[in-house]
Amino acid sequence: MTAAPILDVADRLRLSTCQITATVAAVLKSAQPPANLGDFNLSMATSRRQRRLHRRHQAAGALRASFTLPQHAVVHWDGKMIKDSLGTSEHRLAILVSGGPDHTGGKLLAVPTIADGTGLAQAEATATALDDWGVSDNVVGLCYDTTSSNTGRLKGAVVKLEAMLEKSCFGSNVVTTCSSSCWEPSLLRCLAPPGGPVDTKFQDLKRRWPQLDTSEMRFLFIEDSWLQELRDAIIEQLQAMLARPGKDHVLREDYRELAQLVLLSAGA
């Protein structure tokens, strides 16, 4: 019951699992010479399982056939420990890709089970999903949670994934994070420095503050037109996010602070 043509006919004619199993058994018995049904696996459970698997493969093939590669893709991933139907905990990794014009809202690529939550396991699963969908060459940015398994200098998922992709997603490419931006610490130190007296950069800024010209504030200057359009879109989105009323749109304080700092640095 693993032959694709038989499974296609069964679905097209809307045959039940019992009907298709009985039909296949009758065909085998009517062969010359008659086949021994004991040599074949014709159980109802096997037929049902194979039909579900076949439908899943058909749906996956249709989705991949309709998928259009974004010219500049940003990869998103996040892992979580979940329990399966038997109550066994396992590591799951959701892998998405976003990029215009067709996938600005994100496209789910895979949710594989990984051996553990290490950076290497996450990077390998992400690289495999990118290769399967043919997105690897179009990746320009990474979006991830700021955990040590992602941001580790030697064994983090970012470092491992860049090595597998054979490209750097830093510098001219965009690297963002889900929980905070990679340049949030710089903004926080410059625009909202911590109150702790042991922070050397804050103490240095405090000592030099009287010598700085604070009469005119300089904002981020961008020359490239496409970056200007991106900045304007980000400003519009963040302003709308901060202006949303109601309990359903409450923004966490650290996210709100980050949004305000981005707007300030972008000249909004």
C-alpha positions in Angstrom: 0.0 0.0 0.0 2.9 2.3 -0.6 2.4 2.8 -4.3 1.6 6.4 -5.1 -0.7 5.7 -8.1 -2.9 3.5 -5.9 -3.1 6.1 -3.1 -3.9 8.8 -5.7 -6.7 6.8 -7.2 -8.1 6.1 -3.7 -8.2 9.8 -2.8 -9.6 10.8 -6.2 -12.4 8.3 -6.0 -12.9 9.1 -2.3 -12.5 5.4 -1.3 -12.4 4.6 2.4 -9.4 2.8 3.8 -11.4 -0.4 4.1 -12.5 -0.1 0.5 -9.1 0.4 -1.0 -7.6 -2.3 1.2 -10.3 -4.8 0.0 -9.8 -3.7 -3.6 -6.1 -4.3 -3.5 -6.6 -7.7 -1.9 -9.1 -8.7 -4.6 -6.7 -7.6 -7.4 -3.9 -9.7 -5.8 -6.0 -12.7 -5.5 -7.3 -12.5 -9.1 -3.8 -12.4 -10.5 -2.4 -15.4 -12.4 -1.1 -17.2 -10.5 -3.0 -15.9 -7.4 -0.8 -14.0 -5.0 -0.4 -15.1 -1.4 -1.8 -12.3 0.7 0.4 -13.3 3.5 3.4 -12.0 1.5 1.9 -8.5 1.5 1.2 -6.0 4.3 -2.5 -5.1 3.7 -3.5 -4.1 7.3 -5.9 -1.3 7.7 -3.5 0.6 10.0 -0.8 0.5 7.4 -3.1 1.7 4.7 -4.3 4.5 6.8 -0.8 5.5 7.8 0.5 5.4 4.2 -2.4 7.5 2.9 -1.7 10.2 5.5 2.0 10.2 4.7 1.3 10.4 1.0 -1.1 13.3 1.4 1.5 15.1 3.5 4.1 14.7 0.9 1.7 15.9 -1.8 0.8 19.0 0.2 4.5 19.7 0.9 5.3 19.3 -2.8 2.6 21.8 -3.8 3.8 24.3 -1.2 7.4 24.1 -2.5 6.3 24.4 -6.1 4.4 27.6 -5.3 7.2 29.0 -3.2 9.1 32.1 -4.7 12.5 32.9 -3.4 12.8 36.3 -1.7 15.7 38.3 -3.2 16.9 39.3 0.2 15.9 36.7 2.8 16.0 37.0 6.6 16.1 33.7 8.5 14.2 33.4 11.8 14.4 30.5 14.2 13.4 29.8 17.8 13.5 26.6 19.8 11.2 25.3 22.5 10.8 22.2 24.7 7.4 20.6 24.0 5.7 17.3 24.9 4.4 14.9 22.2 1.2 12.9 22.4 2.9 10.4 24.7 4.1 13.0 27.1 7.7 12.8 26.1 9.6 16.1 26.0 11.5 17.0 22.8 13.3 19.9 21.4 11.5 21.6 18.5 12.9 24.4 16.3 10.6 26.6 14.3 12.4 27.9 11.2 11.0 30.7 9.1 12.1 33.0 6.3 10.9 36.5 5.5 11.6 38.9 2.6 9.8 40.9 -0.1 7.8 40.9 -2.1 5.9 37.7 -1.3 7.0 36.8 2.2 7.1 40.0 4.2 4.9 38.3 6.8 7.2 35.3 7.0 7.1 31.8 5.5 7.4 28.7 7.7 10.0 26.3 6.3 10.1 23.5 8.9 9.6 22.6 12.6 12.1 19.8 13.0 13.0 17.8 16.2 16.6 18.4 17.2 18.8 16.4 19.6 19.3 19.3 22.0 19.1 23.0 22.2 22.8 23.7 21.5 23.9 26.2 18.9 25.3 23.5 16.7 22.0 21.5 16.6 20.0 24.6 15.8 22.4 25.8 13.1 22.4 22.3 11.5 18.6 22.1 11.4 18.3 25.7 10.1 20.9 25.1 7.4 19.2 21.9 6.3 15.8 23.6 6.0 17.4 26.5 4.0 19.1 24.0 1.6 15.8 22.0 1.2 14.0 25.1 0.1 16.9 26.6 -1.9 17.1 29.8 0.2 20.7 29.6 1.3 22.2 31.8 -1.4 19.6 34.5 -0.7 20.1 34.9 3.0 21.3 38.3 4.1 20.1 38.5 7.7 19.5 36.5 10.8 16.7 36.9 13.4 17.1 35.1 16.7 16.5 35.2 20.4 19.4 36.6 22.5 20.3 33.4 24.3 23.8 32.1 24.8 23.1 29.2 22.5 22.5 31.7 19.7 25.0 34.4 20.4 27.9 32.4 21.8 31.2 33.6 20.3 32.5 30.2 19.5 29.6 27.7 19.7 26.6 29.9 19.1 24.1 29.1 16.4 24.9 32.4 14.6 28.6 31.6 14.3 27.9 28.0 13.2 25.2 28.9 10.7 27.4 31.6 9.1 30.1 29.0 8.7 27.7 26.5 7.1 26.3 29.2 4.7 29.9 30.3 4.0 28.9 33.9 4.4 28.9 36.6 7.0 25.6 38.2 7.9 27.2 41.0 9.8 28.5 44.3 8.4 26.6 45.3 5.3 23.9 42.7 6.0 21.1 43.2 8.6 21.3 41.2 11.8 18.4 41.7 14.2 17.1 39.8 17.2 13.7 38.9 18.5 14.3 40.0 22.1 16.6 43.0 21.5 18.6 44.5 18.7 22.3 43.7 18.4 23.0 47.4 18.7 20.6 47.9 21.6 23.4 47.9 24.2 25.1 50.8 22.4 21.8 52.7 22.3 21.1 52.0 25.9 24.5 53.1 27.0 24.5 56.3 25.0 20.8 57.3 25.4 19.7 55.6 28.6 22.9 54.6 30.5 22.5 52.3 33.5 22.5 53.9 36.9 25.1 51.6 38.4 28.2 53.5 39.5 30.6 50.8 38.4 29.9 51.1 34.6 33.0 52.7 33.3 31.5 53.9 30.0 28.7 55.7 31.9 31.2 57.3 34.3 33.3 58.5 31.3 30.2 59.9 29.6 29.2 61.7 32.8 32.6 63.2 33.2 32.7 64.4 29.5 29.0 65.6 29.4 29.7 69.2 30.4 32.2 69.5 27.4 29.7 68.2 24.8 27.6 70.4 22.6 24.0 69.4 23.5 22.4 72.3 21.7 22.0 70.4 18.5 21.1 66.7 18.3 22.4 64.7 15.3 20.4 61.8 14.0 21.2 58.8 11.9 22.2 59.8 8.4 21.4 57.4 5.6 22.5 58.0 2.0 21.1 54.9 0.2 17.6 55.4 -1.0 16.5 51.8 -0.3 17.8 52.2 3.3 15.9 55.4 3.6 12.7 53.7 2.5 13.4 50.9 5.0 14.0 53.4 7.8 10.7 55.2 7.0 8.8 51.9 7.0 10.4 50.9 10.4 9.5 54.3 11.8 5.9 54.0 10.7 5.6 50.5 12.0 7.1 51.3 15.4 5.0 54.5 15.8 1.9 52.5 15.0 3.0 49.8 17.5 3.5 52.3 20.3 0.1 54.0 19.6 -2.0 50.8 19.8 -4.5 51.2 22.6 -6.2 48.5 24.7 -5.2 45.5 26.7 -4.8 43.3 23.6 -1.9 45.4 22.4 0.2 45.9 25.6 3.9 46.2 24.8 6.4 45.0 27.2 8.4 47.7 28.9 11.8 46.5 27.5 10.3 46.2 24.0 8.7 49.7 24.3 12.1 51.2 25.4 13.8 49.5 22.5 11.2 50.9 20.1 11.6 54.4 21.5 15.4 54.2 21.3 15.2 53.1 17.6 12.8 55.9 16.8 15.1 58.4 18.5 18.3 57.2 16.7 16.4 57.1 13.4 15.4 60.8 13.7 11.7 60.2 14.2 
